[in-house]
Amino acid sequence: MVVVIGLARADYEQLLQNIPAEAPAFAVLRRCPELHRWGREEPLFKCVIIECDEDEALVLLEAAKQHCARAVADIEYGLKLSRAFDLIS
């Protein structure tokens, strides 16, 4: 199952700064496609889209609970939608 998570760019950057580089969640965050190319294009410069599997999303959720509480609801929402879509497909 593919999980799609939308995070505010500020939350994404906070997670990157606070999660240790050796943590599995850090590897998930670093896979985001070429953030620099988005530059100042509205509305993309305000958000980051993360595609991962369910296990990786759960790892990211646990890291967010410790390092960026604002991101928790967005990650949970991505998990919820992906599970619902998985049920109907």
ZALODO-54264 format. One record per atom (N, C-alpha, C): atom name; residue in one letter; residue number from 0; y, x, z. Coordinates in Angstrom, 2 decimals, always signed. Layout:
REM ZALODO-54264
<atom atom="CA" rest="A" nr="NUM" py="Y" px="X" pz="Z"/>
...
REM end
This chain:
REM ZALODO-54264
<atom atom="N" rest="M" nr="0" py="-1.18" px="+0.84" pz="+0.00"/>
<atom atom="CA" rest="M" nr="0" py="+0.00" px="+0.00" pz="+0.00"/>
<atom atom="C" rest="M" nr="0" py="+1.25" px="+0.89" pz="+0.00"/>
<atom atom="N" rest="V" nr="1" py="+2.14" px="+0.59" pz="-0.90"/>
<atom atom="CA" rest="V" nr="1" py="+3.41" px="+1.31" pz="-0.98"/>
<atom atom="C" rest="V" nr="1" py="+4.43" px="+0.59" pz="-0.10"/>
<atom atom="N" rest="V" nr="2" py="+5.12" px="+1.36" pz="+0.71"/>
<atom atom="CA" rest="V" nr="2" py="+6.18" px="+0.83" pz="+1.57"/>
<atom atom="C" rest="V" nr="2" py="+7.50" px="+1.36" pz="+1.04"/>
<atom atom="N" rest="V" nr="3" py="+8.45" px="+0.46" pz="+0.85"/>
<atom atom="CA" rest="V" nr="3" py="+9.79" px="+0.84" pz="+0.40"/>
<atom atom="C" rest="V" nr="3" py="+10.75" px="+0.57" pz="+1.55"/>
<atom atom="N" rest="I" nr="4" py="+11.45" px="+1.61" pz="+1.96"/>
<atom atom="CA" rest="I" nr="4" py="+12.36" px="+1.53" pz="+3.10"/>
<atom atom="C" rest="I" nr="4" py="+13.76" px="+1.90" pz="+2.64"/>
<atom atom="N" rest="G" nr="5" py="+14.72" px="+1.07" pz="+2.95"/>
<atom atom="CA" rest="G" nr="5" py="+16.12" px="+1.37" pz="+2.68"/>
<atom atom="C" rest="G" nr="5" py="+16.82" px="+1.76" pz="+3.96"/>
<atom atom="N" rest="L" nr="6" py="+17.41" px="+2.93" pz="+3.97"/>
<atom atom="CA" rest="L" nr="6" py="+18.14" px="+3.41" pz="+5.15"/>
<atom atom="C" rest="L" nr="6" py="+19.59" px="+3.67" pz="+4.78"/>
<atom atom="N" rest="A" nr="7" py="+20.46" px="+3.42" pz="+5.73"/>
<atom atom="CA" rest="A" nr="7" py="+21.85" px="+3.86" pz="+5.55"/>
<atom atom="C" rest="A" nr="7" py="+21.84" px="+5.37" pz="+5.44"/>
<atom atom="N" rest="R" nr="8" py="+22.66" px="+5.89" pz="+4.57"/>
<atom atom="CA" rest="R" nr="8" py="+22.69" px="+7.34" pz="+4.36"/>
<atom atom="C" rest="R" nr="8" py="+22.96" px="+8.09" pz="+5.66"/>
<atom atom="N" rest="A" nr="9" py="+23.83" px="+7.55" pz="+6.50"/>
<atom atom="CA" rest="A" nr="9" py="+24.14" px="+8.19" pz="+7.78"/>
<atom atom="C" rest="A" nr="9" py="+22.91" px="+8.25" pz="+8.68"/>
<atom atom="N" rest="D" nr="10" py="+22.10" px="+7.18" pz="+8.68"/>
<atom atom="CA" rest="D" nr="10" py="+20.88" px="+7.17" pz="+9.49"/>
<atom atom="C" rest="D" nr="10" py="+19.86" px="+8.18" pz="+8.95"/>
<atom atom="N" rest="Y" nr="11" py="+19.75" px="+8.23" pz="+7.62"/>
<atom atom="CA" rest="Y" nr="11" py="+18.85" px="+9.19" pz="+6.99"/>
<atom atom="C" rest="Y" nr="11" py="+19.25" px="+10.62" pz="+7.39"/>
<atom atom="N" rest="E" nr="12" py="+20.52" px="+10.91" pz="+7.31"/>
<atom atom="CA" rest="E" nr="12" py="+21.00" px="+12.25" pz="+7.65"/>
<atom atom="C" rest="E" nr="12" py="+20.80" px="+12.56" pz="+9.13"/>
<atom atom="N" rest="Q" nr="13" py="+20.98" px="+11.55" pz="+9.98"/>
<atom atom="CA" rest="Q" nr="13" py="+20.75" px="+11.77" pz="+11.41"/>
<atom atom="C" rest="Q" nr="13" py="+19.27" px="+12.09" pz="+11.67"/>
<atom atom="N" rest="L" nr="14" py="+18.38" px="+11.37" pz="+11.01"/>
<atom atom="CA" rest="L" nr="14" py="+16.96" px="+11.66" pz="+11.16"/>
<atom atom="C" rest="L" nr="14" py="+16.64" px="+13.07" pz="+10.68"/>
<atom atom="N" rest="L" nr="15" py="+17.18" px="+13.46" pz="+9.53"/>
<atom atom="CA" rest="L" nr="15" py="+16.93" px="+14.81" pz="+9.02"/>
<atom atom="C" rest="L" nr="15" py="+17.41" px="+15.88" pz="+9.98"/>
<atom atom="N" rest="Q" nr="16" py="+18.53" px="+15.63" pz="+10.62"/>
<atom atom="CA" rest="Q" nr="16" py="+19.09" px="+16.63" pz="+11.54"/>
<atom atom="C" rest="Q" nr="16" py="+18.32" px="+16.71" pz="+12.86"/>
<atom atom="N" rest="N" nr="17" py="+17.73" px="+15.61" pz="+13.29"/>
<atom atom="CA" rest="N" nr="17" py="+17.12" px="+15.56" pz="+14.61"/>
<atom atom="C" rest="N" nr="17" py="+15.61" px="+15.69" pz="+14.64"/>
<atom atom="N" rest="I" nr="18" py="+14.95" px="+15.45" pz="+13.53"/>
<atom atom="CA" rest="I" nr="18" py="+13.49" px="+15.58" pz="+13.49"/>
<atom atom="C" rest="I" nr="18" py="+13.15" px="+17.03" pz="+13.17"/>
<atom atom="N" rest="P" nr="19" py="+12.25" px="+17.63" pz="+13.93"/>
<atom atom="CA" rest="P" nr="19" py="+11.87" px="+19.02" pz="+13.65"/>
<atom atom="C" rest="P" nr="19" py="+11.27" px="+19.16" pz="+12.24"/>
<atom atom="N" rest="A" nr="20" py="+11.56" px="+20.26" pz="+11.60"/>
<atom atom="CA" rest="A" nr="20" py="+11.10" px="+20.49" pz="+10.23"/>
<atom atom="C" rest="A" nr="20" py="+9.59" px="+20.49" pz="+10.09"/>
<atom atom="N" rest="E" nr="21" py="+8.88" px="+20.80" pz="+11.16"/>
<atom atom="CA" rest="E" nr="21" py="+7.41" px="+20.82" pz="+11.09"/>
<atom atom="C" rest="E" nr="21" py="+6.78" px="+19.44" pz="+11.34"/>
<atom atom="N" rest="A" nr="22" py="+7.59" px="+18.46" pz="+11.69"/>
<atom atom="CA" rest="A" nr="22" py="+7.07" px="+17.11" pz="+11.97"/>
<atom atom="C" rest="A" nr="22" py="+6.70" px="+16.39" pz="+10.67"/>
<atom atom="N" rest="P" nr="23" py="+5.62" px="+15.60" pz="+10.69"/>
<atom atom="CA" rest="P" nr="23" py="+5.23" px="+14.85" pz="+9.49"/>
<atom atom="C" rest="P" nr="23" py="+6.33" px="+13.93" pz="+8.96"/>
<atom atom="N" rest="A" nr="24" py="+7.11" px="+13.34" pz="+9.85"/>
<atom atom="CA" rest="A" nr="24" py="+8.19" px="+12.44" pz="+9.43"/>
<atom atom="C" rest="A" nr="24" py="+9.24" px="+13.18" pz="+8.60"/>
<atom atom="N" rest="F" nr="25" py="+9.47" px="+14.44" pz="+8.92"/>
<atom atom="CA" rest="F" nr="25" py="+10.45" px="+15.23" pz="+8.18"/>
<atom atom="C" rest="F" nr="25" py="+10.00" px="+15.39" pz="+6.72"/>
<atom atom="N" rest="A" nr="26" py="+8.72" px="+15.61" pz="+6.51"/>
<atom atom="CA" rest="A" nr="26" py="+8.19" px="+15.75" pz="+5.15"/>
<atom atom="C" rest="A" nr="26" py="+8.39" px="+14.46" pz="+4.35"/>
<atom atom="N" rest="V" nr="27" py="+8.21" px="+13.31" pz="+5.00"/>
<atom atom="CA" rest="V" nr="27" py="+8.43" px="+12.03" pz="+4.33"/>
<atom atom="C" rest="V" nr="27" py="+9.89" px="+11.90" pz="+3.91"/>
<atom atom="N" rest="L" nr="28" py="+10.80" px="+12.24" pz="+4.80"/>
<atom atom="CA" rest="L" nr="28" py="+12.22" px="+12.15" pz="+4.50"/>
<atom atom="C" rest="L" nr="28" py="+12.63" px="+13.07" pz="+3.36"/>
<atom atom="N" rest="R" nr="29" py="+12.08" px="+14.26" pz="+3.31"/>
<atom atom="CA" rest="R" nr="29" py="+12.47" px="+15.25" pz="+2.31"/>
<atom atom="C" rest="R" nr="29" py="+11.99" px="+14.89" pz="+0.90"/>
<atom atom="N" rest="R" nr="30" py="+11.09" px="+13.93" pz="+0.78"/>
<atom atom="CA" rest="R" nr="30" py="+10.60" px="+13.54" pz="-0.54"/>
<atom atom="C" rest="R" nr="30" py="+11.56" px="+12.59" pz="-1.27"/>
<atom atom="N" rest="C" nr="31" py="+12.64" px="+12.20" pz="-0.65"/>
<atom atom="CA" rest="C" nr="31" py="+13.58" px="+11.29" pz="-1.31"/>
<atom atom="C" rest="C" nr="31" py="+14.09" px="+11.92" pz="-2.59"/>
<atom atom="N" rest="P" nr="32" py="+14.19" px="+11.12" pz="-3.64"/>
<atom atom="CA" rest="P" nr="32" py="+14.58" px="+11.68" pz="-4.94"/>
<atom atom="C" rest="P" nr="32" py="+16.05" px="+12.09" pz="-4.99"/>
<atom atom="N" rest="E" nr="33" py="+16.28" px="+13.31" pz="-5.33"/>
<atom atom="CA" rest="E" nr="33" py="+17.57" px="+13.88" pz="-5.69"/>
<atom atom="C" rest="E" nr="33" py="+18.81" px="+13.13" pz="-5.20"/>
<atom atom="N" rest="L" nr="34" py="+19.04" px="+13.18" pz="-3.92"/>
<atom atom="CA" rest="L" nr="34" py="+20.19" px="+12.47" pz="-3.35"/>
<atom atom="C" rest="L" nr="34" py="+21.51" px="+12.98" pz="-3.92"/>
<atom atom="N" rest="H" nr="35" py="+21.58" px="+14.26" pz="-4.22"/>
<atom atom="CA" rest="H" nr="35" py="+22.85" px="+14.83" pz="-4.68"/>
<atom atom="C" rest="H" nr="35" py="+23.32" px="+14.21" pz="-5.99"/>
<atom atom="N" rest="R" nr="36" py="+22.40" px="+13.73" pz="-6.83"/>
<atom atom="CA" rest="R" nr="36" py="+22.82" px="+13.20" pz="-8.13"/>
<atom atom="C" rest="R" nr="36" py="+23.53" px="+11.85" pz="-8.00"/>
<atom atom="N" rest="W" nr="37" py="+23.35" px="+11.18" pz="-6.86"/>
<atom atom="CA" rest="W" nr="37" py="+23.97" px="+9.87" pz="-6.69"/>
<atom atom="C" rest="W" nr="37" py="+25.47" px="+9.99" pz="-6.44"/>
<atom atom="N" rest="G" nr="38" py="+25.86" px="+11.12" pz="-5.91"/>
<atom atom="CA" rest="G" nr="38" py="+27.28" px="+11.38" pz="-5.70"/>
<atom atom="C" rest="G" nr="38" py="+28.01" px="+10.24" pz="-5.02"/>
<atom atom="N" rest="R" nr="39" py="+29.01" px="+9.74" pz="-5.70"/>
<atom atom="CA" rest="R" nr="39" py="+29.85" px="+8.68" pz="-5.15"/>
<atom atom="C" rest="R" nr="39" py="+29.67" px="+7.36" pz="-5.89"/>
<atom atom="N" rest="E" nr="40" py="+28.55" px="+7.18" pz="-6.55"/>
<atom atom="CA" rest="E" nr="40" py="+28.32" px="+5.94" pz="-7.29"/>
<atom atom="C" rest="E" nr="40" py="+28.06" px="+4.80" pz="-6.31"/>
<atom atom="N" rest="E" nr="41" py="+28.88" px="+3.77" pz="-6.39"/>
<atom atom="CA" rest="E" nr="41" py="+28.70" px="+2.59" pz="-5.53"/>
<atom atom="C" rest="E" nr="41" py="+27.46" px="+1.83" pz="-5.98"/>
<atom atom="N" rest="P" nr="42" py="+26.69" px="+1.21" pz="-5.15"/>
<atom atom="CA" rest="P" nr="42" py="+26.62" px="+1.37" pz="-3.70"/>
<atom atom="C" rest="P" nr="42" py="+25.64" px="+2.44" pz="-3.27"/>
<atom atom="N" rest="L" nr="43" py="+25.12" px="+3.20" pz="-4.24"/>
<atom atom="CA" rest="L" nr="43" py="+24.02" px="+4.11" pz="-3.95"/>
<atom atom="C" rest="L" nr="43" py="+24.36" px="+5.22" pz="-2.97"/>
<atom atom="N" rest="F" nr="44" py="+25.61" px="+5.63" pz="-2.91"/>
<atom atom="CA" rest="F" nr="44" py="+25.92" px="+6.72" pz="-1.99"/>
<atom atom="C" rest="F" nr="44" py="+25.84" px="+6.28" pz="-0.54"/>
<atom atom="N" rest="K" nr="45" py="+25.71" px="+4.98" pz="-0.31"/>
<atom atom="CA" rest="K" nr="45" py="+25.66" px="+4.47" pz="+1.06"/>
<atom atom="C" rest="K" nr="45" py="+24.24" px="+4.26" pz="+1.57"/>
<atom atom="N" rest="C" nr="46" py="+23.24" px="+4.39" pz="+0.68"/>
<atom atom="CA" rest="C" nr="46" py="+21.87" px="+4.13" pz="+1.14"/>
<atom atom="C" rest="C" nr="46" py="+20.89" px="+5.13" pz="+0.53"/>
<atom atom="N" rest="V" nr="47" py="+19.74" px="+5.20" pz="+1.15"/>
<atom atom="CA" rest="V" nr="47" py="+18.66" px="+6.06" pz="+0.71"/>
<atom atom="C" rest="V" nr="47" py="+17.40" px="+5.21" pz="+0.65"/>
<atom atom="N" rest="I" nr="48" py="+16.66" px="+5.31" pz="-0.45"/>
<atom atom="CA" rest="I" nr="48" py="+15.42" px="+4.57" pz="-0.61"/>
<atom atom="C" rest="I" nr="48" py="+14.26" px="+5.53" pz="-0.42"/>
<atom atom="N" rest="I" nr="49" py="+13.35" px="+5.18" pz="+0.46"/>
<atom atom="CA" rest="I" nr="49" py="+12.18" px="+6.01" pz="+0.74"/>
<atom atom="C" rest="I" nr="49" py="+10.93" px="+5.23" pz="+0.33"/>
<atom atom="N" rest="E" nr="50" py="+10.11" px="+5.83" pz="-0.50"/>
<atom atom="CA" rest="E" nr="50" py="+8.82" px="+5.24" pz="-0.86"/>
<atom atom="C" rest="E" nr="50" py="+7.73" px="+6.08" pz="-0.20"/>
<atom atom="N" rest="C" nr="51" py="+6.83" px="+5.41" pz="+0.52"/>
<atom atom="CA" rest="C" nr="51" py="+5.76" px="+6.12" pz="+1.21"/>
<atom atom="C" rest="C" nr="51" py="+4.59" px="+5.16" pz="+1.41"/>
<atom atom="N" rest="D" nr="52" py="+3.51" px="+5.65" pz="+2.00"/>
<atom atom="CA" rest="D" nr="52" py="+2.41" px="+4.75" pz="+2.31"/>
<atom atom="C" rest="D" nr="52" py="+2.60" px="+4.22" pz="+3.74"/>
<atom atom="N" rest="E" nr="53" py="+1.74" px="+3.32" pz="+4.14"/>
<atom atom="CA" rest="E" nr="53" py="+1.90" px="+2.67" pz="+5.44"/>
<atom atom="C" rest="E" nr="53" py="+1.81" px="+3.67" pz="+6.59"/>
<atom atom="N" rest="D" nr="54" py="+0.86" px="+4.60" pz="+6.52"/>
<atom atom="CA" rest="D" nr="54" py="+0.73" px="+5.58" pz="+7.60"/>
<atom atom="C" rest="D" nr="54" py="+1.98" px="+6.43" pz="+7.73"/>
<atom atom="N" rest="E" nr="55" py="+2.55" px="+6.84" pz="+6.61"/>
<atom atom="CA" rest="E" nr="55" py="+3.78" px="+7.63" pz="+6.65"/>
<atom atom="C" rest="E" nr="55" py="+4.94" px="+6.80" pz="+7.20"/>
<atom atom="N" rest="A" nr="56" py="+4.99" px="+5.53" pz="+6.84"/>
<atom atom="CA" rest="A" nr="56" py="+6.05" px="+4.66" pz="+7.36"/>
<atom atom="C" rest="A" nr="56" py="+5.94" px="+4.52" pz="+8.88"/>
<atom atom="N" rest="L" nr="57" py="+4.71" px="+4.43" pz="+9.38"/>
<atom atom="CA" rest="L" nr="57" py="+4.52" px="+4.32" pz="+10.83"/>
<atom atom="C" rest="L" nr="57" py="+4.94" px="+5.61" pz="+11.54"/>
<atom atom="N" rest="V" nr="58" py="+4.66" px="+6.75" pz="+10.92"/>
<atom atom="CA" rest="V" nr="58" py="+5.11" px="+8.04" pz="+11.48"/>
<atom atom="C" rest="V" nr="58" py="+6.63" px="+8.08" pz="+11.51"/>
<atom atom="N" rest="L" nr="59" py="+7.24" px="+7.63" pz="+10.42"/>
<atom atom="CA" rest="L" nr="59" py="+8.70" px="+7.60" pz="+10.33"/>
<atom atom="C" rest="L" nr="59" py="+9.29" px="+6.65" pz="+11.37"/>
<atom atom="N" rest="L" nr="60" py="+8.63" px="+5.52" pz="+11.59"/>
<atom atom="CA" rest="L" nr="60" py="+9.07" px="+4.55" pz="+12.59"/>
<atom atom="C" rest="L" nr="60" py="+9.08" px="+5.17" pz="+13.99"/>
<atom atom="N" rest="E" nr="61" py="+8.01" px="+5.86" pz="+14.33"/>
<atom atom="CA" rest="E" nr="61" py="+7.94" px="+6.49" pz="+15.66"/>
<atom atom="C" rest="E" nr="61" py="+9.04" px="+7.55" pz="+15.82"/>
<atom atom="N" rest="A" nr="62" py="+9.28" px="+8.30" pz="+14.77"/>
<atom atom="CA" rest="A" nr="62" py="+10.34" px="+9.32" pz="+14.83"/>
<atom atom="C" rest="A" nr="62" py="+11.71" px="+8.65" pz="+14.98"/>
<atom atom="N" rest="A" nr="63" py="+11.92" px="+7.54" pz="+14.28"/>
<atom atom="CA" rest="A" nr="63" py="+13.20" px="+6.84" pz="+14.38"/>
<atom atom="C" rest="A" nr="63" py="+13.41" px="+6.29" pz="+15.79"/>
<atom atom="N" rest="K" nr="64" py="+12.36" px="+5.84" pz="+16.42"/>
<atom atom="CA" rest="K" nr="64" py="+12.48" px="+5.32" pz="+17.80"/>
<atom atom="C" rest="K" nr="64" py="+12.99" px="+6.41" pz="+18.74"/>
<atom atom="N" rest="Q" nr="65" py="+12.66" px="+7.65" pz="+18.45"/>
<atom atom="CA" rest="Q" nr="65" py="+13.09" px="+8.76" pz="+19.30"/>
<atom atom="C" rest="Q" nr="65" py="+14.44" px="+9.35" pz="+18.87"/>
<atom atom="N" rest="H" nr="66" py="+14.74" px="+9.30" pz="+17.58"/>
<atom atom="CA" rest="H" nr="66" py="+15.88" px="+10.06" pz="+17.08"/>
<atom atom="C" rest="H" nr="66" py="+17.01" px="+9.24" pz="+16.44"/>
<atom atom="N" rest="C" nr="67" py="+16.75" px="+7.98" pz="+16.08"/>
<atom atom="CA" rest="C" nr="67" py="+17.80" px="+7.18" pz="+15.44"/>
<atom atom="C" rest="C" nr="67" py="+17.43" px="+5.70" pz="+15.56"/>
<atom atom="N" rest="A" nr="68" py="+17.82" px="+5.11" pz="+16.65"/>
<atom atom="CA" rest="A" nr="68" py="+17.46" px="+3.72" pz="+16.92"/>
<atom atom="C" rest="A" nr="68" py="+17.97" px="+2.75" pz="+15.86"/>
<atom atom="N" rest="R" nr="69" py="+19.09" px="+3.09" pz="+15.22"/>
<atom atom="CA" rest="R" nr="69" py="+19.64" px="+2.19" pz="+14.18"/>
<atom atom="C" rest="R" nr="69" py="+18.69" px="+2.05" pz="+12.99"/>
<atom atom="N" rest="A" nr="70" py="+17.86" px="+3.06" pz="+12.73"/>
<atom atom="CA" rest="A" nr="70" py="+16.96" px="+3.03" pz="+11.58"/>
<atom atom="C" rest="A" nr="70" py="+15.70" px="+2.23" pz="+11.83"/>
<atom atom="N" rest="V" nr="71" py="+15.39" px="+1.94" pz="+13.07"/>
<atom atom="CA" rest="V" nr="71" py="+14.14" px="+1.26" pz="+13.42"/>
<atom atom="C" rest="V" nr="71" py="+14.01" px="-0.09" pz="+12.72"/>
<atom atom="N" rest="A" nr="72" py="+15.02" px="-0.92" pz="+12.76"/>
<atom atom="CA" rest="A" nr="72" py="+14.95" px="-2.25" pz="+12.16"/>
<atom atom="C" rest="A" nr="72" py="+14.75" px="-2.16" pz="+10.64"/>
<atom atom="N" rest="D" nr="73" py="+15.37" px="-1.19" pz="+9.99"/>
<atom atom="CA" rest="D" nr="73" py="+15.20" px="-1.03" pz="+8.54"/>
<atom atom="C" rest="D" nr="73" py="+13.78" px="-0.61" pz="+8.18"/>
<atom atom="N" rest="I" nr="74" py="+13.21" px="+0.26" pz="+8.97"/>
<atom atom="CA" rest="I" nr="74" py="+11.84" px="+0.71" pz="+8.72"/>
<atom atom="C" rest="I" nr="74" py="+10.86" px="-0.44" pz="+8.98"/>
<atom atom="N" rest="E" nr="75" py="+11.08" px="-1.16" pz="+10.07"/>
<atom atom="CA" rest="E" nr="75" py="+10.22" px="-2.31" pz="+10.37"/>
<atom atom="C" rest="E" nr="75" py="+10.31" px="-3.36" pz="+9.26"/>
<atom atom="N" rest="Y" nr="76" py="+11.49" px="-3.57" pz="+8.74"/>
<atom atom="CA" rest="Y" nr="76" py="+11.69" px="-4.54" pz="+7.66"/>
<atom atom="C" rest="Y" nr="76" py="+10.92" px="-4.11" pz="+6.40"/>
<atom atom="N" rest="G" nr="77" py="+11.00" px="-2.84" pz="+6.06"/>
<atom atom="CA" rest="G" nr="77" py="+10.25" px="-2.33" pz="+4.92"/>
<atom atom="C" rest="G" nr="77" py="+8.76" px="-2.51" pz="+5.09"/>
<atom atom="N" rest="L" nr="78" py="+8.26" px="-2.24" pz="+6.28"/>
<atom atom="CA" rest="L" nr="78" py="+6.83" px="-2.44" pz="+6.57"/>
<atom atom="C" rest="L" nr="78" py="+6.45" px="-3.91" pz="+6.46"/>
<atom atom="N" rest="K" nr="79" py="+7.27" px="-4.78" pz="+7.02"/>
<atom atom="CA" rest="K" nr="79" py="+6.99" px="-6.22" pz="+7.00"/>
<atom atom="C" rest="K" nr="79" py="+6.94" px="-6.75" pz="+5.56"/>
<atom atom="N" rest="L" nr="80" py="+7.92" px="-6.39" pz="+4.75"/>
<atom atom="CA" rest="L" nr="80" py="+7.94" px="-6.86" pz="+3.37"/>
<atom atom="C" rest="L" nr="80" py="+6.75" px="-6.31" pz="+2.57"/>
<atom atom="N" rest="S" nr="81" py="+6.42" px="-5.07" pz="+2.77"/>
<atom atom="CA" rest="S" nr="81" py="+5.30" px="-4.48" pz="+2.04"/>
<atom atom="C" rest="S" nr="81" py="+3.98" px="-5.12" pz="+2.43"/>
<atom atom="N" rest="R" nr="82" py="+3.81" px="-5.43" pz="+3.71"/>
<atom atom="CA" rest="R" nr="82" py="+2.58" px="-6.11" pz="+4.15"/>
<atom atom="C" rest="R" nr="82" py="+2.50" px="-7.50" pz="+3.57"/>
<atom atom="N" rest="A" nr="83" py="+3.62" px="-8.21" pz="+3.55"/>
<atom atom="CA" rest="A" nr="83" py="+3.63" px="-9.57" pz="+2.99"/>
<atom atom="C" rest="A" nr="83" py="+3.31" px="-9.53" pz="+1.51"/>
<atom atom="N" rest="F" nr="84" py="+3.89" px="-8.57" pz="+0.78"/>
<atom atom="CA" rest="F" nr="84" py="+3.64" px="-8.46" pz="-0.65"/>
<atom atom="C" rest="F" nr="84" py="+2.19" px="-8.08" pz="-0.90"/>
<atom atom="N" rest="D" nr="85" py="+1.63" px="-7.22" pz="-0.04"/>
<atom atom="CA" rest="D" nr="85" py="+0.24" px="-6.79" pz="-0.18"/>
<atom atom="C" rest="D" nr="85" py="-0.71" px="-7.97" pz="-0.01"/>
<atom atom="N" rest="L" nr="86" py="-0.35" px="-8.91" pz="+0.87"/>
<atom atom="CA" rest="L" nr="86" py="-1.18" px="-10.10" pz="+1.10"/>
<atom atom="C" rest="L" nr="86" py="-1.22" px="-11.03" pz="-0.11"/>
<atom atom="N" rest="I" nr="87" py="-0.10" px="-11.15" pz="-0.81"/>
<atom atom="CA" rest="I" nr="87" py="-0.06" px="-12.10" pz="-1.92"/>
<atom atom="C" rest="I" nr="87" py="-0.44" px="-11.48" pz="-3.25"/>
<atom atom="N" rest="S" nr="88" py="-0.56" px="-10.17" pz="-3.30"/>
<atom atom="CA" rest="S" nr="88" py="-0.90" px="-9.56" pz="-4.59"/>
<atom atom="C" rest="S" nr="88" py="-2.38" px="-9.28" pz="-4.71"/>
REM end
